[in-house]
Amino acid sequence: MFSGMLSYQFMVNALISGLLISICAALIGAPLVLKRNSMIGDGLSHVAFGAFAIATVLNVAPVEFALPIVIIASFLILRLGENSKIHGDAAVALLSSSALAIGTFVISVTPGVNTDINSYLFGSILSIDHADVIMSVVLAIIVVALYILAYNKIFAITFDENFAKSIGVRTGWFNTIFAVLCSIVIVLGMRLVGSLLISSLIIFPTLIAERFSRSFRGVTIIAVVVSVLNFVVGLTLSYVLSAPTGATIVIVNLVALVSAVLTDRLIRHRD
């Protein structure tokens, strides 16, 4: 079965890119979820949809066009979140709903545009090419290197940002770096699971990992393992069942989360 699946080049591209994106999404997702900032990923995914739609109308490369726009949007979310009149969740909702509406409107009113919006909303493994694989490799190297070199600072910022500031950690700089990395993960992951589902790759693995570990290191490691396993299972099931890849991966994550919750409750009940 695996040899048959991997006989297609687009499946090989999807496997390599998806594995690397899953690792990066889990690493970035752990601090975001633990800091209760996970909705930033959902908001940026909608911005990416709007950017992809505009790129289609302008007939330019979607990834190269969308990436700087999503990065700028991440800066805006951070800036608006610091505004006392517009809280972080309101800033995310403001940008995400506006971008989603703009993207749908632009495609709908532009004559001669023949594109499948569903591929942007729910992903399409046929759209993953060699350039996406290369970008995924570069991203994985950057994210893993960041974790190794700045693990203690990431830990401090995640659990007590005020304390991190007091010991000299440049929290604003680290938050900016995470916003940029989150933007890159979302833009690349959209090709695989779409704008409506990409945030699940960031959120689900950490929620599952929290059920089995109380330490930041443990949650991060378990989240990476869970993210990779769920991706491989989801990709394989989508091939066997001829089902949408993005939706299948998210459903596998959902089943894993429900199983983790039930297992955790069973263990607590026995104790």
C-alpha positions in Angstrom: 0.0 0.0 0.0 2.8 2.4 0.9 4.8 1.6 -2.1 1.7 2.3 -4.3 1.0 5.5 -2.5 4.6 6.7 -2.8 4.8 5.9 -6.5 3.1 9.2 -7.1 5.4 12.2 -7.0 2.7 14.5 -5.5 2.2 12.0 -2.6 5.9 12.1 -2.0 5.9 15.9 -2.0 2.9 15.9 0.3 4.5 13.4 2.7 7.8 15.2 3.0 6.3 18.7 3.2 3.5 17.5 5.6 5.8 15.8 8.0 8.0 18.9 8.3 5.0 21.3 8.6 3.5 19.0 11.3 6.7 19.2 13.3 6.9 23.0 13.0 3.2 23.5 13.7 3.5 21.4 16.9 6.6 23.3 18.1 5.0 26.7 17.4 1.6 25.6 18.7 2.9 24.6 22.1 3.8 28.2 23.2 0.8 29.7 21.4 -1.8 27.3 23.0 -0.2 27.5 26.5 -0.3 31.3 26.3 -3.9 31.2 25.1 -3.0 32.8 21.8 -4.0 29.9 19.6 -6.6 31.9 17.7 -3.8 33.9 16.1 -3.2 30.9 13.8 -6.9 30.8 12.8 -6.9 34.5 12.1 -3.8 34.4 10.0 -5.1 31.5 8.0 -8.1 33.6 6.9 -5.7 36.4 5.9 -3.7 33.8 3.9 -6.9 32.8 2.1 -7.6 36.4 1.1 -4.0 36.8 -0.1 -4.2 33.6 -2.2 -7.4 34.8 -3.8 -5.9 38.1 -4.8 -2.8 36.3 -6.1 -5.1 34.1 -8.3 -6.8 37.2 -9.7 -3.4 38.9 -10.4 -2.0 35.7 -11.8 1.1 35.7 -9.6 2.7 33.0 -7.5 0.4 32.5 -4.5 2.9 31.5 -1.8 5.4 34.2 -2.6 2.5 36.8 -2.7 0.7 35.6 0.4 3.7 35.2 2.7 4.6 38.9 3.2 1.0 39.8 3.5 0.4 37.3 6.3 3.6 38.4 8.1 2.4 42.0 8.0 -1.0 40.8 9.3 0.7 39.1 12.2 2.5 42.4 13.1 -0.9 44.1 13.0 -2.5 41.6 15.3 0.4 42.1 17.8 0.1 45.8 17.5 -3.7 45.9 17.8 -3.5 43.5 20.7 -1.4 46.1 22.6 -4.2 48.7 22.0 -6.4 48.9 25.1 -9.4 49.7 22.9 -9.0 46.6 20.7 -8.2 43.4 22.6 -6.3 40.5 21.0 -9.2 38.3 20.3 -11.1 41.3 18.7 -8.1 42.1 16.5 -7.9 38.5 15.3 -11.6 38.5 14.5 -11.4 41.8 12.8 -8.6 40.8 10.4 -9.8 37.2 9.8 -13.4 38.1 8.9 -12.3 41.0 6.7 -9.7 39.0 4.8 -12.1 36.1 4.2 -14.7 38.4 2.9 -12.3 40.2 0.6 -10.9 37.0 -0.8 -14.4 35.6 -1.6 -15.5 38.9 -3.1 -12.5 39.3 -5.3 -12.8 35.9 -6.8 -16.6 36.1 -7.3 -16.6 39.5 -9.1 -13.5 39.0 -11.3 -14.5 37.8 -14.8 -12.4 35.0 -16.3 -11.1 33.6 -13.1 -11.6 29.9 -13.0 -10.4 28.6 -9.7 -11.7 26.2 -7.0 -12.2 28.1 -3.8 -12.5 24.8 -2.0 -8.8 24.1 -2.7 -7.9 27.2 -0.7 -10.4 26.5 2.0 -9.7 22.8 2.5 -6.4 22.2 0.8 -5.2 20.2 -2.2 -2.2 17.9 -2.1 -2.0 18.2 -5.9 -0.9 21.9 -5.4 2.2 20.9 -3.4 5.3 21.2 -5.6 9.1 20.9 -5.2 9.4 24.5 -4.1 7.0 23.9 -1.2 9.1 20.9 -0.1 12.3 23.1 -0.1 10.6 25.9 1.8 9.3 23.3 4.3 12.9 22.0 4.8 14.2 25.5 5.4 11.4 26.3 7.8 12.0 23.1 9.8 15.7 23.9 10.2 14.9 27.4 11.4 12.2 26.3 13.9 14.2 23.5 15.4 17.3 25.6 15.6 15.3 28.3 17.4 14.0 25.9 20.0 17.4 24.4 20.7 19.1 27.8 21.0 16.4 29.7 22.9 14.5 27.0 24.8 14.8 28.6 28.2 13.7 32.0 26.9 10.8 30.5 25.1 9.8 28.6 28.3 10.0 31.9 30.4 7.9 33.9 27.8 5.3 31.2 27.6 4.5 30.9 31.3 5.4 34.4 32.7 6.1 37.1 30.2 6.5 39.8 32.9 9.2 37.7 34.7 10.9 37.2 31.3 11.0 40.9 30.8 12.4 41.4 34.3 15.4 39.1 33.6 16.2 40.9 30.4 14.5 38.7 27.8 13.5 40.7 24.7 9.9 39.5 24.8 8.7 41.7 22.0 11.4 40.4 19.7 10.6 36.8 20.5 6.8 37.4 20.0 7.6 38.9 16.6 9.7 35.9 15.6 7.0 33.5 16.6 4.4 35.5 14.6 6.6 35.3 11.5 7.2 31.6 11.9 3.5 31.0 12.5 2.8 33.0 9.3 5.2 30.8 7.3 3.7 27.6 8.7 0.2 28.7 7.9 1.0 29.8 4.3 2.8 26.5 3.5 0.2 24.4 5.4 -2.6 25.9 3.5 -1.5 24.0 0.4 -2.1 20.8 2.4 -5.1 21.3 4.6 -6.5 24.7 3.6 -7.2 28.0 5.4 -10.1 26.7 7.5 -8.2 23.7 8.8 -4.6 24.7 9.1 -5.0 26.0 12.7 -5.9 22.5 13.7 -2.3 21.4 13.1 -1.2 24.0 15.6 -3.9 23.5 18.2 -4.8 19.7 18.4 -1.4 18.2 19.1 -0.7 20.5 22.1 -4.2 19.9 23.5 -3.6 16.1 23.3 -0.1 16.4 24.8 -1.4 18.4 27.8 -3.4 15.3 28.8 -0.2 13.3 29.3 2.4 15.7 30.6 2.5 18.8 32.8 5.9 20.0 31.9 6.6 22.3 28.9 9.3 20.0 27.6 7.0 17.0 27.8 4.1 18.7 26.2 6.4 19.9 23.3 7.9 16.5 22.7 4.6 14.7 22.8 2.9 17.3 20.6 5.5 16.8 17.9 5.2 13.0 18.0 1.4 13.2 18.0 1.4 15.7 15.2 3.6 13.5 13.0 1.7 10.3 13.7 -1.7 11.9 13.1 -0.5 13.4 9.8 0.9 10.0 8.5 -2.3 8.2 9.5 -4.5 11.0 8.0 -2.6 11.0 4.7 -2.7 7.2 4.5 -6.4 7.1 5.2 -7.1 9.8 2.6 -5.3 7.7 0.0 -7.0 4.5 0.9 -10.5 6.0 1.2 -10.0 8.5 -1.7 -11.1 11.2 0.8 -10.0 14.9 1.1 -6.6 14.9 2.7 -7.0 18.0 4.9 -10.4 16.9 6.3 -9.1 13.4 7.0 -6.0 14.7 8.9 -8.1 16.9 11.0 -10.6 14.1 11.8 -7.7 11.9 12.8 -6.5 14.7 15.2 -10.1 15.0 16.5 -10.4 11.3 17.2 -7.0 11.4 18.9 -8.0 14.3 21.1 -11.3 12.6 22.2 -9.4 9.4 22.9 -6.8 11.3 25.0 -9.6 13.1 27.0 -11.4 9.8 27.7 -8.1 8.1 28.6 -7.1 10.9 30.9 -10.5 10.8 32.7 -10.3 7.0 33.0 -6.9 7.3 34.7 -8.1 10.0 37.0 -11.2 8.0 37.9 -9.1 5.0 38.8 -6.8 7.1 40.9 
